[in-house]
Amino acid sequence: MEKTIFAKILDGEIPTEILYQNERTIVIDDIHPQASIHCLVITKTPYKDISEMDPEDFFYVHDAIKKIAALKAIEDYRVVTNKGPAAGQTVFHLHFHVLGGSELGDINS
Ligand code: AMP
């Protein structure tokens, strides 16, 4: 199976600034930001989506979210993960969007 863009970033094949990392995740800026702050917490394990994730990874995802929010100095933020094409997933390597730094639209509208 062909490597995803995030697997290539993790393997150093696509030079990308790593803003933060812990044992199980890395954090990068999204290349097409949807808010003034838009980071991606990417699991080092290439899970296709959240349904495959080891629940123990949540501990590291939680740490990464809190660290990147502190680094970017955002108090209010939104965390989103898309599971499957109908939900908007385009890269099939688990990641969590962290959006903030500006007023975010109503997620229900
Ligand atoms: P999703 O649509 O939920 O799968 O999110 C994939 C995200 O990856 C999108 O927001 C893209 O803008 C972002 N993205 C794609 N390629 C790159 C890249 N090389 N560096 C950073 N973000 C990327």
Backbone and ligand atoms as CSV (ligand in chain L), in Angstrom:
chain,resi,resn,atom,element,x,y,z
A,1,MET,N,N,0.842,-1.206,0.000
A,1,MET,CA,C,0.000,0.000,0.000
A,1,MET,C,C,0.872,1.250,0.000
A,2,GLU,N,N,0.442,2.254,-0.751
A,2,GLU,CA,C,1.262,3.468,-0.825
A,2,GLU,C,C,1.242,4.239,0.494
A,3,LYS,N,N,2.396,4.794,0.813
A,3,LYS,CA,C,2.523,5.568,2.056
A,3,LYS,C,C,1.684,6.837,1.992
A,4,THR,N,N,1.075,7.197,3.102
A,4,THR,CA,C,0.350,8.470,3.135
A,4,THR,C,C,1.357,9.611,3.297
A,5,ILE,N,N,0.874,10.807,3.063
A,5,ILE,CA,C,1.706,12.005,3.225
A,5,ILE,C,C,2.230,12.104,4.671
A,6,PHE,N,N,1.416,11.673,5.632
A,6,PHE,CA,C,1.859,11.785,7.034
A,6,PHE,C,C,2.920,10.737,7.361
A,7,ALA,N,N,2.817,9.555,6.743
A,7,ALA,CA,C,3.868,8.541,6.938
A,7,ALA,C,C,5.180,9.069,6.359
A,8,LYS,N,N,5.098,9.757,5.234
A,8,LYS,CA,C,6.313,10.333,4.624
A,8,LYS,C,C,6.908,11.419,5.506
A,9,ILE,N,N,6.041,12.223,6.121
A,9,ILE,CA,C,6.528,13.267,7.046
A,9,ILE,C,C,7.203,12.598,8.242
A,10,LEU,N,N,6.548,11.567,8.797
A,10,LEU,CA,C,7.112,10.869,9.965
A,10,LEU,C,C,8.448,10.221,9.631
A,11,ASP,N,N,8.607,9.757,8.414
A,11,ASP,CA,C,9.858,9.097,8.010
A,11,ASP,C,C,10.909,10.087,7.517
A,12,GLY,N,N,10.590,11.389,7.584
A,12,GLY,CA,C,11.567,12.409,7.199
A,12,GLY,C,C,11.717,12.566,5.693
A,13,GLU,N,N,10.791,11.980,4.921
A,13,GLU,CA,C,10.894,12.081,3.455
A,13,GLU,C,C,10.368,13.411,2.931
A,14,ILE,N,N,9.521,14.059,3.740
A,14,ILE,CA,C,9.017,15.392,3.378
A,14,ILE,C,C,9.386,16.314,4.535
A,15,PRO,N,N,10.375,17.180,4.323
A,15,PRO,CA,C,10.817,18.049,5.427
A,15,PRO,C,C,9.668,18.926,5.930
A,16,THR,N,N,9.374,18.799,7.206
A,16,THR,CA,C,8.253,19.521,7.820
A,16,THR,C,C,8.660,19.879,9.240
A,17,GLU,N,N,8.340,21.085,9.645
A,17,GLU,CA,C,8.681,21.481,11.015
A,17,GLU,C,C,7.801,20.723,12.017
A,18,ILE,N,N,8.445,20.027,12.922
A,18,ILE,CA,C,7.716,19.345,14.001
A,18,ILE,C,C,7.633,20.325,15.164
A,19,LEU,N,N,6.418,20.737,15.497
A,19,LEU,CA,C,6.236,21.755,16.538
A,19,LEU,C,C,6.373,21.157,17.928
A,20,TYR,N,N,5.966,19.901,18.055
A,20,TYR,CA,C,6.033,19.194,19.343
A,20,TYR,C,C,5.948,17.712,19.042
A,21,GLN,N,N,6.566,16.909,19.884
A,21,GLN,CA,C,6.336,15.470,19.768
A,21,GLN,C,C,6.480,14.797,21.106
A,22,ASN,N,N,5.803,13.688,21.262
A,22,ASN,CA,C,5.977,12.824,22.426
A,22,ASN,C,C,6.153,11.393,21.906
A,23,GLU,N,N,6.085,10.456,22.823
A,23,GLU,CA,C,6.377,9.064,22.440
A,23,GLU,C,C,5.499,8.550,21.274
A,24,ARG,N,N,4.256,9.018,21.209
A,24,ARG,CA,C,3.334,8.424,20.232
A,24,ARG,C,C,2.729,9.389,19.224
A,25,THR,N,N,3.070,10.670,19.306
A,25,THR,CA,C,2.495,11.635,18.352
A,25,THR,C,C,3.523,12.677,17.913
A,26,ILE,N,N,3.216,13.307,16.775
A,26,ILE,CA,C,3.915,14.539,16.393
A,26,ILE,C,C,2.846,15.595,16.142
A,27,VAL,N,N,3.255,16.870,16.204
A,27,VAL,CA,C,2.334,17.971,15.889
A,27,VAL,C,C,2.975,18.859,14.828
A,28,ILE,N,N,2.203,19.139,13.770
A,28,ILE,CA,C,2.668,20.036,12.697
A,28,ILE,C,C,1.571,21.066,12.411
A,29,ASP,N,N,1.948,22.112,11.683
A,29,ASP,CA,C,0.935,23.050,11.192
A,29,ASP,C,C,0.246,22.442,9.972
A,30,ASP,N,N,-1.071,22.645,9.869
A,30,ASP,CA,C,-1.787,22.212,8.664
A,30,ASP,C,C,-1.365,23.102,7.494
A,31,ILE,N,N,-1.173,22.481,6.343
A,31,ILE,CA,C,-0.704,23.220,5.158
A,31,ILE,C,C,-1.793,24.143,4.593
A,32,HIS,N,N,-3.051,23.835,4.852
A,32,HIS,CA,C,-4.175,24.682,4.392
A,32,HIS,C,C,-5.026,25.052,5.605
A,33,PRO,N,N,-4.539,26.004,6.418
A,33,PRO,CA,C,-5.237,26.296,7.681
A,33,PRO,C,C,-6.672,26.779,7.496
A,34,GLN,N,N,-7.558,26.235,8.328
A,34,GLN,CA,C,-8.974,26.622,8.311
A,34,GLN,C,C,-9.304,27.595,9.447
A,35,ALA,N,N,-8.294,27.990,10.195
A,35,ALA,CA,C,-8.444,28.979,11.283
A,35,ALA,C,C,-7.064,29.592,11.453
A,36,SER,N,N,-6.957,30.668,12.243
A,36,SER,CA,C,-5.634,31.304,12.322
A,36,SER,C,C,-4.604,30.375,12.959
A,37,ILE,N,N,-5.044,29.495,13.850
A,37,ILE,CA,C,-4.188,28.400,14.329
A,37,ILE,C,C,-4.857,27.093,13.888
A,38,HIS,N,N,-4.111,26.278,13.178
A,38,HIS,CA,C,-4.652,24.979,12.724
A,38,HIS,C,C,-3.482,23.992,12.706
A,39,CYS,N,N,-3.433,23.173,13.739
A,39,CYS,CA,C,-2.359,22.180,13.854
A,39,CYS,C,C,-2.948,20.787,13.724
A,40,LEU,N,N,-2.063,19.842,13.433
A,40,LEU,CA,C,-2.470,18.441,13.322
A,40,LEU,C,C,-1.653,17.622,14.309
A,41,VAL,N,N,-2.352,16.889,15.151
A,41,VAL,CA,C,-1.705,15.912,16.030
A,41,VAL,C,C,-1.796,14.580,15.295
A,42,ILE,N,N,-0.663,14.033,14.933
A,42,ILE,CA,C,-0.602,12.822,14.098
A,42,ILE,C,C,-0.013,11.678,14.916
A,43,THR,N,N,-0.702,10.554,14.928
A,43,THR,CA,C,-0.150,9.411,15.670
A,43,THR,C,C,1.051,8.833,14.905
A,44,LYS,N,N,2.051,8.417,15.654
A,44,LYS,CA,C,3.220,7.816,15.001
A,44,LYS,C,C,2.856,6.458,14.402
A,45,THR,N,N,1.941,5.748,15.026
A,45,THR,CA,C,1.451,4.489,14.452
A,45,THR,C,C,0.491,4.838,13.310
A,46,PRO,N,N,0.657,4.192,12.151
A,46,PRO,CA,C,-0.187,4.566,11.002
A,46,PRO,C,C,-1.594,3.952,11.035
A,47,TYR,N,N,-2.346,4.250,12.101
A,47,TYR,CA,C,-3.756,3.834,12.120
A,47,TYR,C,C,-4.452,4.546,10.971
A,48,LYS,N,N,-5.364,3.846,10.335
A,48,LYS,CA,C,-6.107,4.464,9.230
A,48,LYS,C,C,-7.011,5.586,9.747
A,49,ASP,N,N,-7.642,5.325,10.877
A,49,ASP,CA,C,-8.546,6.317,11.465
A,49,ASP,C,C,-8.766,5.952,12.923
A,50,ILE,N,N,-9.627,6.704,13.592
A,50,ILE,CA,C,-9.790,6.544,15.044
A,50,ILE,C,C,-10.311,5.154,15.431
A,51,SER,N,N,-10.989,4.480,14.515
A,51,SER,CA,C,-11.553,3.169,14.856
A,51,SER,C,C,-10.463,2.121,15.096
A,52,GLU,N,N,-9.256,2.377,14.577
A,52,GLU,CA,C,-8.159,1.409,14.740
A,52,GLU,C,C,-7.256,1.739,15.932
A,53,MET,N,N,-7.463,2.909,16.510
A,53,MET,CA,C,-6.511,3.432,17.501
A,53,MET,C,C,-6.498,2.638,18.807
A,54,ASP,N,N,-5.305,2.403,19.338
A,54,ASP,CA,C,-5.138,1.840,20.682
A,54,ASP,C,C,-5.582,2.929,21.680
A,55,PRO,N,N,-6.556,2.668,22.551
A,55,PRO,CA,C,-7.029,3.700,23.471
A,55,PRO,C,C,-5.907,4.323,24.302
A,56,GLU,N,N,-4.821,3.593,24.504
A,56,GLU,CA,C,-3.697,4.162,25.275
A,56,GLU,C,C,-3.063,5.352,24.556
A,57,ASP,N,N,-3.255,5.437,23.237
A,57,ASP,CA,C,-2.712,6.587,22.501
A,57,ASP,C,C,-3.416,7.888,22.898
A,58,PHE,N,N,-4.643,7.771,23.426
A,58,PHE,CA,C,-5.369,8.987,23.829
A,58,PHE,C,C,-4.578,9.795,24.859
A,59,PHE,N,N,-3.887,9.119,25.724
A,59,PHE,CA,C,-3.067,9.797,26.728
A,59,PHE,C,C,-2.063,10.734,26.041
A,60,TYR,N,N,-1.435,10.243,24.963
A,60,TYR,CA,C,-0.405,11.013,24.252
A,60,TYR,C,C,-1.027,12.081,23.365
A,61,VAL,N,N,-2.199,11.771,22.801
A,61,VAL,CA,C,-2.913,12.767,22.000
A,61,VAL,C,C,-3.327,13.936,22.909
A,62,HIS,N,N,-3.830,13.588,24.083
A,62,HIS,CA,C,-4.251,14.607,25.049
A,62,HIS,C,C,-3.071,15.492,25.446
A,63,ASP,N,N,-1.937,14.866,25.716
A,63,ASP,CA,C,-0.729,15.633,26.057
A,63,ASP,C,C,-0.356,16.574,24.910
A,64,ALA,N,N,-0.377,16.060,23.679
A,64,ALA,CA,C,0.024,16.866,22.520
A,64,ALA,C,C,-0.934,18.048,22.316
A,65,ILE,N,N,-2.225,17.809,22.508
A,65,ILE,CA,C,-3.204,18.899,22.349
A,65,ILE,C,C,-2.933,20.003,23.369
A,66,LYS,N,N,-2.724,19.610,24.619
A,66,LYS,CA,C,-2.494,20.619,25.657
A,66,LYS,C,C,-1.183,21.374,25.420
A,67,LYS,N,N,-0.156,20.652,24.984
A,67,LYS,CA,C,1.144,21.299,24.743
A,67,LYS,C,C,1.069,22.272,23.569
A,68,ILE,N,N,0.393,21.870,22.490
A,68,ILE,CA,C,0.355,22.759,21.317
A,68,ILE,C,C,-0.527,23.975,21.612
A,69,ALA,N,N,-1.586,23.788,22.393
A,69,ALA,CA,C,-2.426,24.931,22.772
A,69,ALA,C,C,-1.601,25.920,23.595
A,70,ALA,N,N,-0.764,25.414,24.487
A,70,ALA,CA,C,0.083,26.296,25.298
A,70,ALA,C,C,1.139,26.974,24.417
A,71,LEU,N,N,1.759,26.195,23.525
A,71,LEU,CA,C,2.798,26.760,22.643
A,71,LEU,C,C,2.235,27.850,21.738
A,72,LYS,N,N,1.010,27.652,21.256
A,72,LYS,CA,C,0.379,28.622,20.360
A,72,LYS,C,C,-0.418,29.674,21.134
A,73,ALA,N,N,-0.436,29.528,22.449
A,73,ALA,CA,C,-1.123,30.481,23.325
A,73,ALA,C,C,-2.603,30.630,22.969
A,74,ILE,N,N,-3.275,29.511,22.752
A,74,ILE,CA,C,-4.726,29.554,22.516
A,74,ILE,C,C,-5.438,28.935,23.722
A,75,GLU,N,N,-6.392,29.693,24.227
A,75,GLU,CA,C,-7.140,29.224,25.396
A,75,GLU,C,C,-8.346,28.394,24.949
A,76,ASP,N,N,-8.994,28.879,23.884
A,76,ASP,CA,C,-10.174,28.185,23.357
A,76,ASP,C,C,-9.813,27.540,22.017
A,77,TYR,N,N,-10.218,26.322,21.860
A,77,TYR,CA,C,-9.882,25.620,20.608
A,77,TYR,C,C,-10.864,24.482,20.376
A,78,ARG,N,N,-10.835,23.974,19.162
A,78,ARG,CA,C,-11.687,22.851,18.762
A,78,ARG,C,C,-10.793,21.705,18.307
A,79,VAL,N,N,-11.156,20.500,18.713
A,79,VAL,CA,C,-10.411,19.300,18.289
A,79,VAL,C,C,-11.361,18.434,17.470
A,80,VAL,N,N,-10.894,18.066,16.269
A,80,VAL,CA,C,-11.746,17.299,15.349
A,80,VAL,C,C,-10.941,16.165,14.737
A,81,THR,N,N,-11.569,15.008,14.599
A,81,THR,CA,C,-10.974,13.970,13.750
A,81,THR,C,C,-12.051,13.472,12.795
A,82,ASN,N,N,-11.692,13.341,11.546
A,82,ASN,CA,C,-12.631,12.847,10.538
A,82,ASN,C,C,-12.388,11.360,10.333
A,83,LYS,N,N,-13.456,10.585,10.338
A,83,LYS,CA,C,-13.335,9.142,10.120
A,83,LYS,C,C,-14.126,8.776,8.869
A,84,GLY,N,N,-13.373,8.533,7.793
A,84,GLY,CA,C,-14.015,8.103,6.558
A,84,GLY,C,C,-14.306,9.248,5.602
A,85,PRO,N,N,-14.345,8.941,4.301
A,85,PRO,CA,C,-14.540,9.969,3.272
A,85,PRO,C,C,-15.816,10.785,3.448
A,86,ALA,N,N,-16.910,10.153,3.847
A,86,ALA,CA,C,-18.164,10.898,3.991
A,86,ALA,C,C,-18.085,11.904,5.126
A,87,ALA,N,N,-17.158,11.683,6.057
A,87,ALA,CA,C,-16.954,12.635,7.159
A,87,ALA,C,C,-15.894,13.677,6.804
A,88,GLY,N,N,-15.310,13.552,5.611
A,88,GLY,CA,C,-14.330,14.552,5.173
A,88,GLY,C,C,-12.883,14.118,5.294
A,89,GLN,N,N,-12.646,12.850,5.653
A,89,GLN,CA,C,-11.252,12.413,5.783
A,89,GLN,C,C,-10.613,12.302,4.399
A,90,THR,N,N,-9.431,12.897,4.266
A,90,THR,CA,C,-8.708,12.831,2.982
A,90,THR,C,C,-7.351,12.149,3.125
A,91,VAL,N,N,-6.793,12.159,4.346
A,91,VAL,CA,C,-5.511,11.476,4.588
A,91,VAL,C,C,-5.798,10.331,5.554
A,92,PHE,N,N,-5.521,9.107,5.080
A,92,PHE,CA,C,-5.927,7.925,5.854
A,92,PHE,C,C,-4.806,7.438,6.775
A,93,HIS,N,N,-4.425,8.355,7.632
A,93,HIS,CA,C,-3.458,8.121,8.720
A,93,HIS,C,C,-3.986,9.009,9.847
A,94,LEU,N,N,-4.328,8.374,10.966
A,94,LEU,CA,C,-5.057,9.085,12.026
A,94,LEU,C,C,-4.406,10.415,12.438
A,95,HIS,N,N,-5.236,11.435,12.519
A,95,HIS,CA,C,-4.778,12.758,12.957
A,95,HIS,C,C,-5.948,13.511,13.561
A,96,PHE,N,N,-5.608,14.445,14.437
A,96,PHE,CA,C,-6.598,15.283,15.103
A,96,PHE,C,C,-6.301,16.735,14.735
A,97,HIS,N,N,-7.312,17.424,14.244
A,97,HIS,CA,C,-7.165,18.844,13.941
A,97,HIS,C,C,-7.341,19.629,15.243
A,98,VAL,N,N,-6.479,20.604,15.482
A,98,VAL,CA,C,-6.631,21.518,16.620
A,98,VAL,C,C,-6.747,22.914,16.014
A,99,LEU,N,N,-7.937,23.503,16.179
A,99,LEU,CA,C,-8.234,24.787,15.544
A,99,LEU,C,C,-8.530,25.841,16.594
A,100,GLY,N,N,-7.995,27.026,16.376
A,100,GLY,CA,C,-8.281,28.092,17.332
A,100,GLY,C,C,-7.653,29.400,16.877
A,101,GLY,N,N,-7.607,30.337,17.804
A,101,GLY,CA,C,-6.967,31.619,17.535
A,101,GLY,C,C,-7.877,32.614,16.866
A,102,SER,N,N,-9.074,32.183,16.512
A,102,SER,CA,C,-10.054,33.101,15.936
A,102,SER,C,C,-11.423,32.522,16.253
A,103,GLU,N,N,-12.453,33.343,16.068
A,103,GLU,CA,C,-13.821,32.864,16.344
A,103,GLU,C,C,-14.143,31.732,15.379
A,104,LEU,N,N,-14.565,30.600,15.898
A,104,LEU,CA,C,-14.887,29.456,15.042
A,104,LEU,C,C,-16.389,29.411,14.829
A,105,GLY,N,N,-16.795,29.002,13.634
A,105,GLY,CA,C,-18.220,28.911,13.345
A,105,GLY,C,C,-18.883,27.836,14.179
A,106,ASP,N,N,-20.194,27.888,14.224
A,106,ASP,CA,C,-20.965,26.879,14.960
A,106,ASP,C,C,-20.815,25.543,14.234
A,107,ILE,N,N,-20.307,24.560,14.923
A,107,ILE,CA,C,-20.046,23.240,14.297
A,107,ILE,C,C,-21.359,22.564,13.878
A,108,ASN,N,N,-22.478,22.972,14.464
A,108,ASN,CA,C,-23.763,22.323,14.169
A,108,ASN,C,C,-24.506,22.935,12.991
A,109,SER,N,N,-23.971,24.064,12.502
A,109,SER,CA,C,-24.722,24.731,11.427
A,109,SER,C,C,-24.232,24.301,10.067
L,1,AMP,P1,P,-8.544,15.270,6.746
L,1,AMP,O1,O,-9.246,15.881,5.561
L,1,AMP,O2,O,-9.300,15.291,8.026
L,1,AMP,O3,O,-8.009,13.889,6.394
L,1,AMP,O4,O,-7.274,16.210,7.017
L,1,AMP,C1,C,-6.115,16.167,6.262
L,1,AMP,C2,C,-5.419,17.479,6.492
L,1,AMP,O5,O,-4.063,17.333,6.124
L,1,AMP,C3,C,-5.980,18.642,5.669
L,1,AMP,O6,O,-6.425,19.675,6.549
L,1,AMP,C4,C,-4.788,19.090,4.815
L,1,AMP,O7,O,-4.734,20.483,4.646
L,1,AMP,C5,C,-3.614,18.568,5.630
L,1,AMP,N1,N,-2.386,18.314,4.882
L,1,AMP,C6,C,-2.248,17.628,3.718
L,1,AMP,N2,N,-0.942,17.574,3.362
L,1,AMP,C7,C,-0.248,18.222,4.315
L,1,AMP,C8,C,1.129,18.498,4.524
L,1,AMP,N3,N,2.073,18.116,3.650
L,1,AMP,N4,N,1.486,19.193,5.621
L,1,AMP,C9,C,0.554,19.601,6.504
L,1,AMP,N5,N,-0.765,19.378,6.375
L,1,AMP,C10,C,-1.163,18.689,5.295
